[in-house]
């Protein structure tokens, strides 16, 4: 869990909000336009009571300037039209800023996720990440577009009211303004409590989102293991905890606003008492008293809004911290792409005393060395957990070695751009993954500019064309999420076609035949031959029968090569490979 997520800092983090406002300032033109609308709106709200004071003192009490009533009415109506227009423009502009800010934040977060290495996804659940991209960014966009900007309107109005009140009658003005420091002290206390409670709410909300995601992705396993009851109990515990923490957060919010209303009422009562006596003895006009009564309500309305917004900012700060923790996540893989153009990758690979660990103190590889000549097919076999997939992951730069180096064509891959390596890479996983779209778009996924002829040629080369043409819409058949309604073998053939269509120089097969049914096995074997032809390839093999024609077979155990050679050479040695092969052959015979 992130350090920021468990933080207990009690107050607003100015540095954090400065970063948020810096992002908001990227579309400063829209923000400045909105500020102008808000300041105009605030000035109008300050002027309205002055109009009322003038009408009461001059038209009603003193009955002067009667002939100017039509002009006064015209000005009053004009002010109403201006205010109405400002409200419309304010809402429209604030909505625009909200959408722009959410778009910018999601774009930044998505680009960051593309750059982060596998180690980040190893330690962060998909539900946790989804919560950052959805609910947390939504909350932030709302607070910066409506909350912070509403605060500017409130401050502008309070400053305008304070100036007018102090100019007209400083004594009455102080009766109103004395409540401000009292409210500030109360607001500080409640802000601390609200932030603490809301951080706990957001933390549990992430756990609930992750639980939902895990349940949806693992629904088949949950049903086949009949553990629905246990999952329900776990979720009920999280939901119950969420409810209690949310009630606590709402309690502090609900207590805060009545206190603000009470202070406003006290201020109004004091003003009426003092001002009323002054009216009775003739030292204060009735219009001026009405002006101050209106200003009290008008003054405390933005004050209440500002207090509410500060409370919402405290709650949104938890979201801001979590989004920024994603944007600030360390990128383990540094891409040395400075725009240079490099020669094509040929595929001569050297592991030179490479060491690696996922967890400190638990090495997976130690001083591992290996040479794969360009055009060779290398097979990696051995027990699970021996380091086979780690070798492949390091070769693809999904992780970086803790020591040693990996060279391709004589160059340390850490000194070359990721694009140079991965654009020449064809990777087929044990569990094939298809994207939403069509059969054709999935085959061309690694090469968007591929023509239909290229797509069909790749499909034919891996023997996928025949089953594709039997589908309702052929290559235009929609692919549902995860490739539903296609068998594992069919999905794997499409994965091979996708890899071949990209014209890779280096092929990685990570137990690509482990889940294939017997019906598709022969087709997959033919597909592999087409895919590996004249290319450097590394095959992590579960079924040893699939790698008998490999140029070199390495038996990996505890991060070391314990045997290497061709299939016939290793069988003749009757060592570890011989044991693995004969044991698997006997199992096949029994089946």
C-alpha positions as CSV (number, residue, x, y, z in Angstrom):
1,X,0.0,0.0,0.0
2,X,1.2,3.5,-0.8
3,X,2.8,5.6,1.9
4,X,0.4,8.5,1.1
5,X,-2.6,6.2,1.5
6,X,-1.9,5.6,5.1
7,X,-0.8,9.1,5.8
8,X,-2.3,10.9,8.8
9,X,-1.4,14.5,8.0
10,X,-4.2,16.6,9.5
11,X,-4.3,19.7,7.3
12,X,-4.4,20.8,3.7
13,X,-1.2,20.0,1.9
14,X,-0.3,23.3,0.1
15,X,2.3,21.7,-2.1
16,X,-0.1,19.0,-3.2
17,X,-2.8,21.5,-4.2
18,X,-0.3,23.7,-5.9
19,X,0.5,20.8,-8.2
20,X,-3.2,20.2,-8.8
21,X,-3.6,23.9,-9.7
22,X,-0.6,23.8,-11.9
23,X,-2.3,21.1,-14.0
24,X,-5.5,23.2,-14.0
25,X,-3.5,26.2,-15.2
26,X,-2.6,24.3,-18.4
27,X,-5.8,25.6,-19.8
28,X,-5.4,29.1,-18.2
29,X,-7.5,30.9,-20.9
30,X,-10.6,29.0,-19.9
31,X,-9.8,29.6,-16.2
32,X,-9.3,33.3,-16.6
33,X,-12.6,33.6,-18.6
34,X,-14.3,31.8,-15.8
35,X,-12.7,34.1,-13.2
36,X,-14.0,37.1,-15.0
37,X,-17.5,35.7,-15.0
38,X,-17.3,35.0,-11.2
39,X,-15.9,38.5,-10.3
40,X,-18.7,40.1,-12.4
41,X,-21.2,37.9,-10.6
42,X,-19.8,38.8,-7.2
43,X,-19.8,42.6,-8.0
44,X,-23.5,42.3,-9.0
45,X,-24.3,40.6,-5.8
46,X,-22.6,43.4,-3.8
47,X,-24.5,46.1,-5.9
48,X,-28.0,44.7,-5.4
49,X,-28.4,45.6,-1.7
50,X,-27.1,49.1,-2.5
51,X,-29.9,49.5,-5.1
52,X,-32.4,48.4,-2.4
53,X,-30.9,50.9,0.1
54,X,-31.2,53.7,-2.3
55,X,-34.8,52.8,-3.2
56,X,-35.9,52.6,0.5
57,X,-34.1,55.8,1.6
58,X,-34.8,58.0,-1.4
59,X,-38.0,56.8,-3.0
60,X,-39.9,55.6,0.0
61,X,-38.6,57.3,3.2
62,X,-37.6,60.7,1.8
63,X,-39.7,60.5,-1.4
64,X,-37.0,62.2,-3.5
65,X,-35.9,61.6,-7.1
66,X,-39.4,60.1,-7.9
67,X,-39.0,61.1,-11.5
68,X,-35.9,58.7,-11.8
69,X,-37.9,55.6,-10.8
70,X,-38.2,54.4,-14.5
71,X,-34.4,54.8,-15.0
72,X,-33.8,53.1,-11.7
73,X,-36.1,50.2,-12.7
74,X,-34.3,49.9,-16.1
75,X,-30.9,49.7,-14.3
76,X,-32.3,47.2,-11.9
77,X,-33.7,45.0,-14.7
78,X,-30.4,45.3,-16.5
79,X,-28.5,44.1,-13.5
80,X,-30.8,41.1,-13.2
81,X,-30.2,40.3,-16.8
82,X,-26.4,40.6,-16.4
83,X,-26.5,38.4,-13.3
84,X,-28.6,35.8,-15.0
85,X,-26.3,35.7,-18.0
86,X,-23.3,35.4,-15.7
87,X,-24.8,32.4,-13.9
88,X,-25.4,30.7,-17.3
89,X,-21.9,31.4,-18.5
90,X,-20.4,30.4,-15.2
91,X,-22.1,27.0,-15.2
92,X,-21.2,26.4,-18.8
93,X,-17.6,27.4,-18.4
94,X,-17.2,25.5,-15.1
95,X,-18.6,22.3,-16.8
96,X,-16.1,22.8,-19.6
97,X,-13.2,23.1,-17.2
98,X,-14.4,20.0,-15.3
99,X,-14.3,17.9,-18.4
100,X,-11.0,19.3,-19.6
101,X,-9.4,18.7,-16.2
102,X,-10.7,15.1,-15.9
103,X,-9.5,14.4,-19.5
104,X,-6.0,15.8,-18.8
105,X,-5.7,13.8,-15.5
106,X,-6.9,10.5,-17.0
107,X,-4.6,11.0,-20.0
108,X,-1.6,11.6,-17.7
109,X,-2.5,8.6,-15.6
110,X,-3.0,6.4,-18.6
111,X,0.3,7.4,-20.1
112,X,2.0,6.8,-16.8
113,X,0.5,3.3,-16.6
114,X,1.9,2.6,-20.0
115,X,5.4,3.5,-18.8
116,X,5.4,1.7,-15.5
117,X,7.1,-1.7,-15.4
118,X,5.6,-5.1,-14.4
119,X,6.9,-4.6,-10.8
120,X,4.2,-1.9,-10.3
121,X,1.4,-4.2,-11.4
122,X,2.8,-6.9,-9.2
123,X,2.1,-4.8,-6.1
124,X,-1.0,-2.9,-7.1
125,X,-4.4,-4.6,-7.7
126,X,-6.3,-3.7,-10.9
127,X,-9.2,-2.5,-8.8
128,X,-7.0,-0.1,-6.9
129,X,-5.7,1.4,-10.2
130,X,-9.2,1.6,-11.6
131,X,-10.4,3.5,-8.6
132,X,-7.6,6.1,-9.2
133,X,-8.7,6.5,-12.8
134,X,-12.4,6.8,-12.1
135,X,-13.8,7.9,-8.7
136,X,-10.7,9.7,-7.5
137,X,-10.2,11.8,-10.7
138,X,-14.0,12.5,-10.8
139,X,-13.8,13.9,-7.3
140,X,-10.8,16.0,-8.1
141,X,-12.3,17.4,-11.3
142,X,-15.4,18.4,-9.4
143,X,-13.6,20.2,-6.6
144,X,-11.3,22.2,-9.0
145,X,-14.0,23.2,-11.4
146,X,-16.8,24.0,-8.9
147,X,-15.2,24.1,-5.5
148,X,-12.1,26.1,-6.0
149,X,-13.7,28.4,-8.5
150,X,-16.7,28.9,-6.3
151,X,-14.3,29.9,-3.6
152,X,-12.9,32.7,-5.8
153,X,-16.5,34.0,-6.2
154,X,-17.0,33.8,-2.5
155,X,-13.8,35.6,-1.7
156,X,-14.5,38.3,-4.2
157,X,-18.0,38.9,-2.8
158,X,-16.8,38.9,0.8
159,X,-14.1,41.5,0.0
160,X,-16.6,43.7,-1.9
161,X,-19.1,43.5,1.0
162,X,-16.5,44.2,3.6
163,X,-15.2,47.3,1.8
164,X,-18.7,48.7,1.3
165,X,-19.7,48.0,5.0
166,X,-16.6,49.5,6.4
167,X,-17.0,52.7,4.2
168,X,-20.7,53.2,5.2
169,X,-20.5,52.3,8.9
170,X,-17.4,50.7,10.4
171,X,-19.1,50.0,13.7
172,X,-21.8,47.8,12.2
173,X,-19.2,46.2,9.9
174,X,-17.2,45.0,12.8
175,X,-20.3,43.3,14.3
176,X,-20.4,41.2,11.2
177,X,-16.6,40.7,10.6
178,X,-15.8,39.7,14.2
179,X,-17.4,36.3,13.5
180,X,-14.7,35.5,10.8
181,X,-11.8,34.5,13.2
182,X,-14.2,32.5,15.4
183,X,-15.4,30.6,12.3
184,X,-11.8,30.0,11.2
185,X,-10.9,28.3,14.4
186,X,-14.0,26.1,14.2
187,X,-13.3,25.3,10.6
188,X,-9.7,24.2,11.2
189,X,-10.9,21.7,13.8
190,X,-13.6,20.2,11.6
191,X,-11.3,20.1,8.6
192,X,-8.8,17.9,10.5
193,X,-11.5,15.5,11.6
194,X,-13.2,15.3,8.1
195,X,-9.9,14.6,6.3
196,X,-9.0,11.8,8.8
197,X,-12.4,10.2,8.4
198,X,-12.5,10.5,4.6
199,X,-9.0,9.1,4.1
200,X,-10.3,5.9,5.8
201,X,-13.4,5.9,3.6
202,X,-11.3,6.2,0.4
203,X,-9.0,3.5,1.6
204,X,-11.9,1.0,2.1
205,X,-13.5,2.2,-1.2
206,X,-10.3,1.1,-3.0
207,X,-10.4,-2.3,-1.3
208,X,-14.1,-2.7,-2.3
209,X,-13.3,-1.8,-5.9
210,X,-10.4,-4.3,-5.9
211,X,-12.7,-6.9,-4.5
212,X,-15.3,-6.3,-7.2
213,X,-12.6,-6.5,-9.9
214,X,-11.2,-9.8,-8.4
215,X,-14.7,-11.3,-8.2
216,X,-15.5,-10.4,-11.8
217,X,-12.2,-11.7,-13.2
218,X,-12.3,-14.9,-11.1
219,X,-16.0,-15.7,-11.2
220,X,-15.4,-19.1,-12.9
221,X,-13.0,-20.1,-10.1
222,X,-15.3,-18.8,-7.4
223,X,-18.3,-20.8,-8.8
224,X,-16.3,-24.0,-9.4
225,X,-14.8,-23.9,-5.9
226,X,-18.2,-23.0,-4.4
227,X,-16.8,-20.2,-2.3
228,X,-19.6,-17.7,-3.0
229,X,-20.4,-17.7,0.8
230,X,-16.9,-16.8,1.8
231,X,-16.7,-14.1,-0.8
232,X,-20.0,-12.7,0.3
233,X,-18.9,-12.6,3.9
234,X,-15.6,-10.9,3.0
235,X,-17.5,-8.3,0.9
236,X,-20.1,-7.7,3.7
237,X,-17.3,-7.0,6.1
238,X,-15.7,-4.4,3.8
239,X,-19.1,-2.8,3.0
240,X,-20.0,-2.7,6.7
241,X,-16.7,-1.0,7.5
242,X,-17.3,1.4,4.6
243,X,-20.7,2.3,6.0
244,X,-19.5,3.0,9.5
245,X,-16.6,5.1,8.3
246,X,-18.8,7.0,5.9
247,X,-21.3,7.8,8.7
248,X,-18.5,9.1,10.8
249,X,-17.3,11.4,7.9
250,X,-20.9,12.6,7.3
251,X,-21.3,13.3,11.0
252,X,-18.5,15.8,11.1
253,X,-19.8,17.4,7.9
254,X,-23.4,17.6,9.3
255,X,-22.2,19.2,12.6
256,X,-20.1,21.8,10.8
257,X,-22.7,23.5,8.7
258,X,-25.3,24.1,11.6
259,X,-22.5,25.8,13.6
260,X,-21.9,28.2,10.7
261,X,-25.6,28.9,10.5
262,X,-25.7,29.6,14.2
263,X,-22.9,32.1,14.0
264,X,-24.6,33.9,11.1
265,X,-27.8,34.0,13.1
266,X,-26.0,35.5,16.1
267,X,-24.4,38.1,13.9
268,X,-27.8,39.0,12.4
269,X,-29.5,39.3,15.8
270,X,-26.7,41.5,17.2
271,X,-26.9,43.7,14.1
272,X,-30.7,44.1,14.3
273,X,-30.5,44.9,18.0
274,X,-27.8,47.6,17.7
275,X,-28.9,48.9,14.3
276,X,-32.6,48.9,15.3
277,X,-31.9,51.2,18.3
278,X,-29.8,53.5,16.0
279,X,-32.8,53.7,13.6
280,X,-35.2,54.6,16.4
281,X,-33.0,57.5,17.7
282,X,-32.5,58.7,14.1
283,X,-28.7,58.1,13.8
284,X,-29.1,55.4,11.2
285,X,-31.3,55.2,8.1
286,X,-33.8,52.3,7.7
287,X,-32.3,51.6,4.2
288,X,-28.8,51.4,5.7
289,X,-30.0,48.9,8.3
290,X,-31.7,46.8,5.6
291,X,-28.5,47.0,3.6
292,X,-26.5,45.5,6.5
293,X,-29.1,42.8,7.2
294,X,-28.9,41.8,3.5
295,X,-25.1,41.9,3.6
296,X,-25.0,39.7,6.7
297,X,-26.8,37.0,4.8
298,X,-24.9,37.7,1.7
299,X,-21.6,37.7,3.6
300,X,-22.2,34.4,5.4
301,X,-23.5,32.6,2.4
302,X,-20.0,32.6,0.6
303,X,-18.4,32.1,4.0
304,X,-20.5,28.9,4.4
305,X,-19.6,27.9,0.9
306,X,-15.9,28.5,1.5
307,X,-16.1,26.5,4.7
308,X,-18.0,23.7,2.8
309,X,-15.4,23.8,0.0
310,X,-12.5,23.6,2.5
311,X,-14.2,20.6,4.0
312,X,-14.6,19.1,0.5
313,X,-11.0,19.9,-0.3
314,X,-10.0,17.9,2.8
315,X,-12.0,15.0,1.6
316,X,-10.8,15.4,-2.0
317,X,-7.2,15.7,-0.7
318,X,-7.2,11.9,-0.1
319,X,-8.2,11.4,-3.8
320,X,-5.5,13.9,-4.9
321,X,-2.8,12.1,-2.9
322,X,-3.7,8.8,-4.4
323,X,-3.8,10.1,-8.0
324,X,-0.5,11.9,-7.6
325,X,1.0,8.8,-6.0
326,X,0.2,7.0,-9.2
327,X,1.7,9.8,-11.3
328,X,4.8,9.9,-9.1
329,X,5.3,6.1,-9.1
330,X,8.9,5.2,-9.8
331,X,9.5,4.0,-13.3
332,X,12.0,1.0,-13.0
333,X,12.6,0.9,-16.7
334,X,14.2,4.1,-18.1
335,X,13.7,4.5,-21.8
336,X,16.8,5.9,-23.4
337,X,15.0,7.2,-26.4
338,X,16.6,10.4,-27.6
339,X,15.2,10.3,-31.2
340,X,18.2,8.5,-32.7
341,X,17.7,6.0,-35.5
342,X,19.3,2.6,-34.9
343,X,20.1,-0.3,-37.2
344,X,17.5,-3.2,-37.3
345,X,17.8,-5.8,-34.6
346,X,19.3,-9.1,-35.8
347,X,19.0,-11.2,-32.6
348,X,22.4,-12.2,-31.3
349,X,21.7,-12.4,-27.5
350,X,24.2,-12.6,-24.6
351,X,23.3,-12.8,-20.9
352,X,26.5,-11.8,-19.1
353,X,26.6,-12.7,-15.4
354,X,23.1,-11.5,-14.9
355,X,21.6,-11.5,-11.4
356,X,18.0,-10.6,-10.4
357,X,15.5,-10.8,-7.5
358,X,11.9,-9.9,-7.1
359,X,12.3,-9.7,-3.4
360,X,15.4,-8.4,-1.7
361,X,17.5,-11.3,-0.4
362,X,15.7,-14.0,-2.5
363,X,17.7,-14.2,-5.8
364,X,16.0,-15.8,-8.8
365,X,19.1,-15.6,-11.0
366,X,22.7,-15.3,-9.9
367,X,25.6,-14.7,-12.3
368,X,23.5,-16.2,-15.1
369,X,25.3,-16.4,-18.5
370,X,23.9,-17.5,-21.8
371,X,24.6,-17.0,-25.5
372,X,21.9,-17.3,-28.2
373,X,23.1,-16.9,-31.7
374,X,21.1,-14.9,-34.3
375,X,18.6,-17.2,-36.0
376,X,18.7,-19.9,-33.3
377,X,15.8,-21.4,-31.4
378,X,16.5,-21.8,-27.7
379,X,14.2,-23.8,-25.5
380,X,14.1,-23.3,-21.8
381,X,12.8,-26.3,-19.7
382,X,12.7,-27.2,-16.1
383,X,10.5,-27.2,-13.0
384,X,8.2,-24.3,-12.1
385,X,9.9,-21.5,-10.3
386,X,13.3,-22.3,-11.7
387,X,13.7,-18.9,-13.5
388,X,12.6,-19.6,-17.1
389,X,10.0,-16.9,-17.3
390,X,12.3,-14.5,-15.4
391,X,14.9,-15.0,-18.2
392,X,12.3,-14.1,-20.8
393,X,11.0,-11.1,-18.8
394,X,14.6,-9.7,-18.5
395,X,15.2,-10.2,-22.2
396,X,12.1,-8.2,-23.0
397,X,13.0,-5.5,-20.4
398,X,9.9,-6.0,-18.4
399,X,12.3,-5.9,-15.5
400,X,15.9,-4.7,-15.2
401,X,18.8,-7.0,-13.9
402,X,20.1,-6.1,-10.4
403,X,23.6,-6.7,-11.8
404,X,25.2,-7.9,-15.0
405,X,24.0,-6.9,-18.5
406,X,22.1,-8.3,-21.4
407,X,23.4,-7.5,-24.9
408,X,21.7,-7.9,-28.2
409,X,23.9,-7.6,-31.3
410,X,26.6,-6.4,-29.0
411,X,24.7,-3.6,-27.4
412,X,23.6,-3.4,-23.8
413,X,19.8,-3.2,-24.1
414,X,19.6,-0.7,-21.2
415,X,21.4,1.8,-23.5
416,X,19.0,1.3,-26.4
417,X,15.4,2.6,-26.7
418,X,12.6,0.3,-25.7
419,X,11.1,0.9,-29.1
420,X,14.2,-0.6,-30.8
421,X,13.7,-3.8,-28.8
422,X,10.0,-4.2,-28.5
423,X,9.1,-3.2,-32.0
424,X,11.2,-6.2,-33.1
425,X,9.6,-8.5,-30.6
426,X,6.9,-11.1,-31.1
427,X,5.6,-12.4,-27.7
428,X,3.0,-15.2,-27.3
429,X,1.8,-15.9,-23.8
430,X,0.5,-19.1,-22.3
431,X,-2.9,-17.6,-21.8
432,X,-3.7,-15.7,-25.1
433,X,-5.3,-12.3,-24.7
434,X,-7.6,-10.8,-27.3
435,X,-8.8,-7.2,-27.4
436,X,-12.2,-5.8,-28.1
437,X,-12.6,-5.3,-31.8
438,X,-12.7,-7.7,-34.8
439,X,-10.6,-10.8,-35.7
440,X,-8.7,-8.6,-38.3
441,X,-8.0,-5.8,-35.8
442,X,-6.6,-8.3,-33.3
443,X,-4.3,-9.8,-35.8
444,X,-3.1,-6.4,-36.9
445,X,-2.9,-5.1,-33.3
446,X,0.9,-4.9,-33.2
447,X,1.0,-3.4,-36.7
448,X,-1.9,-1.0,-37.2
449,X,-0.9,-0.2,-40.8
450,X,-1.1,-3.8,-42.0
451,X,-3.2,-4.4,-45.1
452,X,-5.9,-7.0,-45.3
453,X,-3.6,-9.0,-47.5
454,X,-1.0,-9.0,-44.7
455,X,-3.6,-10.0,-42.1
456,X,-4.8,-12.9,-44.2
457,X,-1.3,-14.0,-45.1
458,X,-0.4,-14.1,-41.4
459,X,-3.5,-16.1,-40.6
460,X,-2.9,-18.6,-43.4
461,X,0.8,-19.1,-42.3
462,X,-0.3,-20.2,-38.8
463,X,-3.3,-22.2,-40.1
464,X,-5.9,-19.9,-38.6
465,X,-7.5,-18.8,-41.9
466,X,-9.8,-21.9,-42.2
467,X,-11.5,-21.5,-38.8
468,X,-11.8,-17.7,-39.2
469,X,-13.6,-18.2,-42.5
470,X,-16.1,-20.5,-40.8
471,X,-17.1,-17.7,-38.4
472,X,-20.3,-15.7,-39.2
473,X,-18.5,-12.6,-40.4
474,X,-15.1,-14.0,-41.2
475,X,-12.3,-11.5,-40.4
476,X,-14.9,-8.9,-39.5
477,X,-16.3,-11.1,-36.7
478,X,-16.5,-9.1,-33.4
479,X,-14.3,-10.3,-30.6
480,X,-16.0,-10.2,-27.3
481,X,-14.2,-9.3,-24.1
482,X,-11.3,-11.7,-23.5
483,X,-12.1,-13.6,-26.7
484,X,-15.3,-15.2,-25.4
485,X,-16.9,-17.8,-27.7
486,X,-13.5,-18.8,-29.1
487,X,-11.7,-21.9,-27.9
488,X,-8.2,-21.6,-26.2
489,X,-6.7,-23.1,-29.3
490,X,-8.4,-20.6,-31.7
491,X,-7.3,-17.7,-29.5
492,X,-3.8,-19.0,-29.5
493,X,-3.7,-19.3,-33.2
494,X,-4.8,-15.7,-33.5
495,X,-2.0,-14.8,-31.1
496,X,0.5,-16.5,-33.4
497,X,-1.0,-14.6,-36.3
498,X,-0.7,-11.3,-34.5
499,X,3.0,-12.0,-33.7
500,X,3.8,-13.0,-37.3
501,X,1.9,-10.0,-38.8
502,X,4.2,-7.6,-36.9
503,X,7.3,-9.1,-38.7
504,X,9.3,-9.5,-35.5
505,X,13.0,-10.4,-35.5
506,X,12.9,-12.0,-32.0
507,X,10.1,-14.4,-31.0
508,X,9.2,-15.3,-27.4
509,X,6.9,-18.2,-26.7
510,X,6.2,-18.4,-22.9
511,X,4.6,-21.8,-22.5
512,X,2.4,-21.0,-25.5
513,X,1.3,-24.6,-25.9
514,X,0.6,-25.4,-22.3
515,X,-3.2,-24.9,-22.4
516,X,-3.8,-26.1,-26.0
517,X,-6.3,-29.0,-26.4
518,X,-5.4,-32.0,-28.5
519,X,-7.7,-31.0,-31.3
520,X,-5.7,-27.8,-32.0
521,X,-2.3,-29.1,-31.0
522,X,-1.2,-30.2,-34.5
523,X,-2.3,-26.9,-36.0
524,X,-0.4,-25.0,-33.2
525,X,2.7,-27.0,-33.9
526,X,2.6,-26.1,-37.6
527,X,1.9,-22.5,-36.6
528,X,5.0,-22.5,-34.4
529,X,7.2,-23.7,-37.2
530,X,5.9,-20.9,-39.4
531,X,6.4,-18.4,-36.7
532,X,10.0,-19.4,-35.7
533,X,11.3,-19.9,-39.2
534,X,14.6,-17.9,-39.8
535,X,14.1,-15.9,-36.6
536,X,15.9,-15.8,-33.2
537,X,13.5,-17.3,-30.7
538,X,13.3,-18.3,-27.1
539,X,10.7,-20.9,-26.1
540,X,9.7,-21.6,-22.6
541,X,8.3,-25.1,-22.9
542,X,5.9,-27.1,-20.8
543,X,5.3,-29.8,-23.3
544,X,8.7,-31.1,-24.2
545,X,7.5,-32.7,-27.4
546,X,7.1,-29.2,-28.8
547,X,10.8,-28.3,-28.6
548,X,12.5,-31.5,-29.9
549,X,13.7,-29.5,-33.0
550,X,15.1,-26.6,-31.1
551,X,18.7,-25.7,-31.9
552,X,19.6,-25.6,-28.2
553,X,17.7,-26.8,-25.1
554,X,18.7,-25.5,-21.7
555,X,17.5,-27.2,-18.5
556,X,17.0,-24.4,-15.9
557,X,17.0,-25.2,-12.1
558,X,17.2,-22.6,-9.3
559,X,18.3,-19.9,-11.8
560,X,21.2,-21.9,-13.3
561,X,21.7,-23.9,-16.5
562,X,22.2,-27.5,-15.4
563,X,22.2,-29.0,-18.9
564,X,22.3,-27.8,-22.4
565,X,22.4,-29.3,-25.9
566,X,20.1,-30.6,-28.7
567,X,17.3,-33.0,-27.9
568,X,19.3,-36.0,-29.1
569,X,22.4,-35.0,-27.2
570,X,20.5,-34.5,-23.9
571,X,18.6,-37.8,-24.3
572,X,21.9,-39.5,-24.9
573,X,23.3,-38.0,-21.6
574,X,20.3,-39.5,-19.7
575,X,20.5,-36.7,-17.2
576,X,17.9,-34.2,-16.0
577,X,16.3,-33.6,-19.4
578,X,16.1,-37.3,-20.0
579,X,14.2,-37.7,-16.7
580,X,11.8,-34.9,-17.5
581,X,11.1,-36.1,-21.1
582,X,10.6,-39.8,-20.2
583,X,8.4,-38.9,-17.2
584,X,6.2,-36.7,-19.3
585,X,6.1,-39.3,-22.1
586,X,4.9,-41.9,-19.6
587,X,2.2,-39.6,-18.3
588,X,1.0,-39.0,-21.8
589,X,0.9,-42.8,-22.4
590,X,-1.2,-43.3,-19.3
591,X,-3.6,-40.6,-20.4
